[in-house]
Amino acid sequence: MTMSAHLQELRRKHQTLSEQVDKEQRSPGTDALAIAELKKKKLKLKEEISRLGGV
């Protein structure tokens, strides 16, 4: 996999997590801990994208 393709995949995963966080936050009765875990995963992806120079 090329670096460009890898960055694109990371961005796609980040966007998917972002949409999932938004959906969970709008859903009544969603576990705050589950949302925090999703946000943590999203941040790790963002950090990896930045580290690879994709920002």
N, CA, C and O of each residue as an XYZ file, in Angstrom:
220
protein
N       0.847     -1.171      0.000
C       0.000      0.000      0.000
C       0.894      1.235      0.000
O       1.834      1.328      0.789
N       0.603      2.169     -0.873
C       1.394      3.397     -0.928
C       1.060      4.287      0.268
O       0.031      4.114      0.921
N       1.933      5.227      0.538
C       1.713      6.162      1.644
C       0.437      6.959      1.415
O      -0.329      7.196      2.349
N       0.214      7.366      0.194
C      -0.985      8.132     -0.148
C      -2.254      7.316      0.115
O      -3.225      7.832      0.669
N      -2.239      6.073     -0.274
C      -3.395      5.204     -0.048
C      -3.598      4.954      1.440
O      -4.731      4.901      1.919
N      -2.496      4.801      2.167
C      -2.584      4.591      3.608
C      -3.202      5.814      4.289
O      -4.075      5.671      5.145
N      -2.757      7.007      3.916
C      -3.321      8.236      4.479
C      -4.802      8.365      4.140
O      -5.603      8.776      4.980
N      -5.155      8.021      2.932
C      -6.547      8.095      2.510
C      -7.409      7.146      3.346
O      -8.522      7.498      3.739
N      -6.902      5.966      3.611
C      -7.628      4.993      4.431
C      -7.769      5.498      5.868
O      -8.826      5.344      6.480
N      -6.715      6.095      6.402
C      -6.785      6.649      7.761
C      -7.814      7.773      7.834
O      -8.575      7.868      8.797
N      -7.832      8.619      6.812
C      -8.818      9.713      6.783
C     -10.242      9.162      6.694
O     -11.160      9.699      7.314
N     -10.420      8.093      5.924
C     -11.744      7.486      5.801
C     -12.192      6.938      7.152
O     -13.337      7.134      7.558
N     -11.292      6.255      7.842
C     -11.624      5.705      9.161
C     -11.946      6.832     10.148
O     -12.869      6.712     10.953
N     -11.181      7.924     10.080
C     -11.411      9.071     10.963
C     -12.803      9.654     10.698
O     -13.533      9.965     11.639
N     -13.166      9.800      9.436
C     -14.476     10.341      9.079
C     -15.599      9.423      9.556
O     -16.621      9.894     10.056
N     -15.410      8.123      9.403
C     -16.406      7.156      9.859
C     -16.605      7.257     11.363
O     -17.738      7.247     11.845
N     -15.506      7.356     12.107
C     -15.607      7.504     13.564
C     -16.290      8.812     13.930
O     -17.091      8.856     14.864
N     -15.984      9.862     13.211
C     -16.606     11.159     13.460
C     -18.125     11.078     13.298
O     -18.877     11.600     14.120
N     -18.553     10.426     12.243
C     -19.988     10.251     12.005
C     -20.614      9.390     13.096
O     -21.732      9.655     13.538
N     -19.898      8.367     13.526
C     -20.409      7.484     14.569
C     -20.538      8.237     15.897
O     -21.524      8.060     16.612
N     -19.553      9.075     16.231
C     -19.613      9.875     17.458
C     -20.828     10.808     17.403
O     -21.588     10.899     18.367
N     -21.006     11.493     16.281
C     -22.153     12.395     16.135
C     -23.464     11.651     16.325
O     -24.362     12.127     17.021
N     -23.570     10.491     15.709
C     -24.788      9.685     15.819
C     -25.041      9.262     17.263
O     -26.167      9.349     17.753
N     -23.996      8.807     17.938
C     -24.134      8.360     19.326
C     -24.501      9.514     20.252
O     -25.289      9.333     21.180
N     -23.943     10.694     20.012
C     -24.236     11.843     20.858
C     -25.682     12.304     20.707
O     -26.254     12.854     21.648
N     -26.272     12.089     19.550
C     -27.671     12.469     19.332
C     -28.648     11.416     19.834
O     -29.834     11.693     20.013
N     -28.155     10.228     20.056
C     -29.014      9.130     20.490
C     -29.237      9.198     22.001
O     -28.279      9.285     22.770
N     -30.504      9.158     22.424
C     -30.770      9.210     23.868
C     -30.290      7.928     24.558
O     -30.411      6.827     24.022
N     -29.751      8.105     25.744
C     -29.337      6.950     26.534
C     -28.030      6.320     26.113
O     -27.732      5.193     26.509
N     -27.241      7.024     25.318
C     -25.964      6.470     24.891
C     -24.961      6.560     26.033
O     -24.918      7.549     26.764
N     -24.168      5.528     26.171
C     -23.156      5.447     27.222
C     -22.039      6.460     26.963
O     -21.412      6.440     25.904
N     -21.796      7.334     27.921
C     -20.757      8.352     27.784
C     -19.375      7.710     27.654
O     -18.501      8.245     26.971
N     -19.180      6.579     28.301
C     -17.901      5.885     28.211
C     -17.652      5.376     26.787
O     -16.528      5.433     26.289
N     -18.698      4.885     26.148
C     -18.576      4.410     24.762
C     -18.210      5.571     23.832
O     -17.387      5.411     22.931
N     -18.816      6.723     24.048
C     -18.510      7.905     23.235
C     -17.064      8.330     23.466
O     -16.359      8.685     22.522
N     -16.625      8.293     24.714
C     -15.239      8.665     25.036
C     -14.255      7.732     24.332
O     -13.222      8.184     23.839
N     -14.561      6.451     24.282
C     -13.687      5.488     23.599
C     -13.622      5.779     22.100
O     -12.551      5.713     21.497
N     -14.764      6.100     21.506
C     -14.781      6.437     20.077
C     -13.938      7.682     19.811
O     -13.190      7.744     18.835
N     -14.069      8.670     20.692
C     -13.299      9.904     20.531
C     -11.804      9.641     20.683
O     -10.990     10.253     19.991
N     -11.448      8.742     21.578
C     -10.043      8.398     21.785
C      -9.475      7.741     20.520
O      -8.359      8.048     20.100
N     -10.253      6.835     19.924
C      -9.813      6.183     18.682
C      -9.656      7.213     17.564
O      -8.710      7.169     16.779
N     -10.609      8.138     17.518
C     -10.585      9.179     16.499
C      -9.333     10.050     16.661
O      -8.684     10.394     15.674
N      -8.999     10.402     17.897
C      -7.819     11.208     18.156
C      -6.542     10.473     17.766
O      -5.625     11.074     17.207
N      -6.478      9.178     18.057
C      -5.293      8.401     17.686
C      -5.107      8.385     16.169
O      -3.984      8.491     15.676
N      -6.206      8.253     15.437
C      -6.117      8.292     13.976
C      -5.630      9.654     13.504
O      -4.786      9.743     12.613
N      -6.163     10.713     14.102
C      -5.760     12.064     13.715
C      -4.276     12.277     13.981
O      -3.575     12.876     13.166
N      -3.799     11.786     15.121
C      -2.385     11.914     15.453
C      -1.511     11.151     14.455
O      -0.451     11.632     14.055
N      -1.961      9.967     14.059
C      -1.183      9.186     13.086
C      -1.162      9.877     11.731
O      -0.134      9.898     11.054
N      -2.290     10.437     11.338
C      -2.348     11.188     10.065
C      -1.378     12.354     10.119
O      -0.637     12.597      9.166
N      -1.381     13.077     11.235
C      -0.470     14.214     11.385
C       0.986     13.769     11.372
O       1.830     14.406     10.743
N       1.277     12.682     12.063
C       2.635     12.167     12.142
C       3.157     11.783     10.754
O       4.337     11.957     10.451
N       2.266     11.265      9.929
C       2.658     10.847      8.586
C       2.666     12.013      7.597
O       2.979     11.839      6.419
N       2.317     13.202      8.090
C       2.368     14.382      7.234
C       1.166     14.557      6.352
O       1.250     15.184      5.295
N       0.037     14.006      6.777
C      -1.151     14.066      5.951
C      -2.108     15.190      6.277
O      -3.230     15.212      5.770
N      -1.684     16.134      7.123
C      -2.599     17.234      7.476
C      -2.288     18.434      6.641
O      -2.941     19.468      6.779
